[in-house]
């Protein structure tokens, strides 16, 4: 479903500020895999997501989605295959447009476009149906401007917009990090519900180690642009935050940097 082969990415090459962001990354996701990605700041997690989505092009290596080489394919063309939810609840939606208008745009992402009504009666009924699954009452607010929603409501809407067309790959880029604990818990539960419902192949970056352990069937840890640890489904069942920290120290010979990755 997703294949990253020998991905290498360098920023500011040949200058004093040169930084190897990704170093010979090899990663494969099978259909239905839900892989969580953990690592300290600067480990390469965001660059990895940007390479998959097409925001960045690898210096070396290839990206395959559904056996199609998309390494040089632009971000907007890849968007037909990829759904992405960002950390910022303000991203991923158009605040000046209504809920139903935002949903109509997302609904058309992987469909042939032409001159026709974006919001039909049939689509409104469908939008209400899928919004009901969020249990937030948004199905009764289709004409509300998205900019008036709370951060949690917007992130729930972003998650729905990214997934209800059942993309080949779902990218979750620290999508609960900017929310308060109660709303983060809500979005985490919705994530599990939606990914399970559609059996979506998912790659999720998080700083929260406990969240990385609780969600998904596989886990990878990154450091300095490399994947230094891969945990399969069976191993993940007995994994703890303390165990992850111990593995990092065993592999790198030092403790994990004291940043948000320690939050559990």
C-alpha positions in Angstrom: 0.0 0.0 0.0 2.8 2.4 1.0 6.5 1.8 0.2 9.3 4.2 1.1 12.5 2.9 -0.4 15.9 4.3 0.6 14.6 7.8 1.2 17.2 10.5 1.8 16.6 14.2 2.4 19.1 16.9 3.2 18.4 20.5 4.0 20.9 23.3 3.3 23.3 20.9 1.7 26.9 22.1 1.4 26.4 24.9 3.9 27.3 25.2 7.6 23.6 24.7 8.4 23.5 21.3 6.5 21.1 18.9 8.2 20.3 15.3 7.2 16.5 15.2 7.8 16.0 11.6 6.6 18.7 9.0 6.2 18.1 5.9 4.2 14.5 5.4 5.3 12.9 2.0 4.5 9.3 1.6 5.5 6.3 -0.4 4.2 2.7 -0.3 5.2 0.3 -3.1 4.2 -3.4 -2.4 3.7 -5.1 -1.7 7.0 -1.8 -1.1 8.9 -2.0 1.7 11.5 1.6 2.8 12.3 2.4 5.3 15.0 5.6 7.3 14.8 7.4 8.6 17.9 10.6 10.6 18.3 12.1 13.7 19.8 12.1 17.2 18.1 14.2 17.1 14.9 14.0 13.3 14.5 12.6 13.6 11.0 8.9 12.8 11.7 7.4 15.9 10.0 9.8 15.5 7.0 8.7 11.9 6.7 5.0 13.1 6.4 5.9 15.8 3.9 7.7 13.3 1.7 4.7 10.9 1.7 2.2 13.7 1.0 4.3 15.3 -1.7 5.0 18.6 0.1 8.7 17.7 -0.3 10.5 15.5 -2.9 13.2 13.1 -1.7 16.8 13.8 -2.8 17.2 10.0 -3.1 14.7 7.2 -3.0 11.2 6.4 -4.1 7.6 6.6 -2.7 5.1 4.1 -3.9 1.3 4.2 -3.1 -0.8 1.3 -4.3 2.2 0.1 -6.4 2.3 3.5 -8.2 5.6 5.5 -8.1 4.5 8.9 -6.9 8.0 10.2 -6.0 7.8 13.1 -8.4 4.0 13.5 -8.3 2.9 16.9 -7.0 1.1 17.3 -3.7 -2.3 18.3 -5.2 -2.3 15.2 -7.5 -1.3 12.9 -4.6 -4.2 14.4 -2.6 -6.6 12.0 -4.5 -4.9 9.2 -2.7 -4.0 10.8 0.7 -6.0 12.3 3.5 -4.1 14.4 6.0 -5.0 16.0 9.4 -2.6 18.6 10.7 -1.7 19.7 14.3 -3.3 23.1 13.9 -7.2 22.9 14.1 -7.2 26.0 11.8 -5.5 24.0 9.0 -7.3 21.6 6.7 -10.6 23.6 6.6 -11.9 26.9 5.1 -13.0 29.0 8.1 -15.1 31.4 6.0 -17.1 28.6 4.5 -19.9 26.6 6.1 -19.6 23.0 7.3 -21.5 21.6 4.3 -19.4 23.6 1.9 -16.2 22.3 3.5 -17.6 18.7 3.3 -18.6 19.2 -0.3 -15.0 20.2 -1.2 -13.6 17.2 0.6 -16.2 14.9 -1.0 -15.0 16.0 -4.5 -11.3 15.4 -3.8 -11.1 12.1 -5.6 -13.9 12.6 -8.0 -14.1 14.0 -11.5 -14.9 17.7 -11.3 -17.1 19.9 -13.5 -19.7 22.6 -13.3 -22.5 21.4 -11.0 -23.9 22.1 -7.6 -21.5 21.4 -4.8 -24.1 20.8 -2.2 -27.2 18.9 -3.4 -30.1 17.6 -1.4 -28.7 14.0 -1.6 -25.3 15.2 -0.4 -26.8 17.1 2.5 -28.5 13.9 3.7 -25.2 12.0 3.4 -23.3 14.8 5.2 -25.8 14.7 8.1 -25.4 11.0 8.3 -21.6 11.0 8.5 -21.6 14.0 10.9 -23.9 12.1 13.3 -21.1 9.6 13.8 -19.1 12.3 15.6 -21.8 12.7 18.2 -21.1 16.5 18.4 -24.4 17.8 17.0 -22.7 19.2 13.9 -25.3 17.5 11.7 -27.7 20.2 12.9 -25.3 23.0 12.0 -24.5 22.4 8.4 -24.8 26.1 7.6 -22.6 27.3 10.4 -19.2 28.9 9.5 -16.4 26.5 10.3 -14.4 29.5 11.8 -17.0 29.6 14.6 -16.4 26.0 15.7 -14.3 25.2 18.7 -10.8 23.7 18.2 -12.0 20.2 19.0 -15.0 20.5 16.7 -12.8 21.7 13.8 -10.3 18.9 14.4 -13.2 16.4 14.4 -14.5 17.9 11.2 -11.0 17.8 9.7 -10.6 14.1 10.6 -14.0 13.4 9.0 -13.1 15.3 5.8 -9.8 13.5 5.5 -11.4 10.1 5.8 -14.9 9.8 4.5 -13.7 9.4 0.9 -11.6 6.4 2.2 -8.2 7.5 1.0 -5.5 5.0 0.2 -3.3 6.6 3.0 -4.3 8.6 6.0 -1.7 10.9 7.5 -2.2 12.2 11.1 0.4 14.8 11.9 0.3 15.3 15.7 -3.4 16.0 15.2 -4.3 16.1 19.0 -1.2 18.1 20.2 -2.8 21.5 20.1 -6.0 20.4 22.0 -6.7 20.4 25.7 -6.7 16.9 27.3 -10.5 16.4 27.1 -10.7 17.3 23.4 -7.5 15.4 22.7 -9.1 12.3 24.2 -12.2 12.9 22.1 -10.3 13.1 18.9 -8.2 10.1 19.8 -11.4 8.0 20.3 -12.8 9.3 17.0 -9.5 8.4 15.3 -9.7 4.8 16.5 -13.4 4.6 15.5 -13.0 6.0 12.0 -9.8 4.1 11.2 -11.3 0.9 12.3 -14.6 1.5 10.5 -13.0 2.1 7.1 -9.9 -0.1 7.7 -7.7 2.8 6.7 -4.0 2.4 6.1 -2.7 5.1 8.5 0.6 6.7 9.5 0.3 8.9 12.7 3.0 11.1 14.1 2.8 11.9 17.8 4.9 13.2 20.7 2.8 11.3 23.2 4.3 8.0 23.8 1.3 6.5 25.6 -0.9 7.5 22.6 1.6 5.9 20.3 1.4 2.7 22.3 -2.4 2.7 22.6 -3.2 3.3 19.0 -2.4 1.2 15.9 -0.9 -2.2 15.3 2.7 -1.1 14.7 5.1 1.5 16.1 8.3 3.0 14.9 10.8 5.3 16.8 12.9 7.8 14.9 16.0 9.7 15.8 18.3 11.9 13.8 16.5 11.1 10.5 16.6 7.3 11.0 14.2 4.6 12.1 16.0 3.2 15.1 13.2 0.9 16.4 10.2 -1.0 14.9 7.7 -2.7 17.1 5.2 -5.2 15.6 1.7 -5.9 16.7 2.5 -8.7 19.1 5.4 -6.8 20.8 3.3 -3.7 21.0 0.7 -5.4 23.3 3.2 -5.5 26.2 4.9 -2.2 25.5 5.1 0.6 28.1 6.5 4.1 28.1 9.3 3.0 30.4 10.1 0.2 27.9 10.3 2.6 25.0 12.6 4.9 26.9 14.8 2.0 27.9 15.0 0.8 24.2 16.0 4.3 23.1 18.8 4.4 25.7 19.9 0.8 24.8 20.1 1.7 21.1 21.6 5.2 21.3 23.5 4.9 24.6 21.9 8.0 26.0 18.6 9.1 27.4 15.9 10.6 25.1 16.1 14.4 24.9 14.0 16.1 27.5 11.2 17.5 25.4 7.5 16.8 24.6 8.3 13.2 23.6 8.6 12.4 27.3 4.9 13.4 27.9 2.8 10.3 28.4 
